[in-house]
């Protein structure tokens, strides 16, 4: 509890020192660093970015995605996605298969090992999310989601569509 009070004081000091847009900009970076560090220590077998790619895989229910599909969803380059994919293929968590209709494409599939990992961490992930959102109402979460979505739209417009949903780099 002392850490939370300390961070609240620090955040208030930051907001008093600069315009809120600059404070929020810095806070987003600091938050992403802390979230990635927490995620990297959370899983024994995979990194936070590898987990994010696996989570994005669940958005593709009709057809297995390609590296390009995932790059767009994750908001990073195809090259970064390939790096993450290669690590997950090496760990036998994903498998790449040639597209049936277009031999130039490779589709990405989850393996039974990934399904075991998902089951292993399911309860722990829910506990983490409860902790992360503790004291935050559903309406507040929706508001933050809408604001960040607008920021993402602005960023995508400013960069000519270079970023995707999350703006994350591997």
HELIX and SHEET records of a PDB file:
HELIX    1   1 UNK A    2  UNK A   17  1                                  16    
HELIX    2   2 UNK A   20  UNK A   42  1                                  23    
HELIX    3   3 UNK A   48  UNK A   57  1                                  10    
HELIX    4   4 UNK A   67  UNK A   74  1                                   8    
HELIX    5   5 UNK A   78  UNK A   90  1                                  13    
HELIX    6   6 UNK A  112  UNK A  132  1                                  21    
HELIX    7   7 UNK A  138  UNK A  158  1                                  21    
SHEET    1   A 2 UNK A  94  UNK A  98  0                                        
SHEET    2   A 2 UNK A 106  UNK A 110 -1                                        
END                                                                             
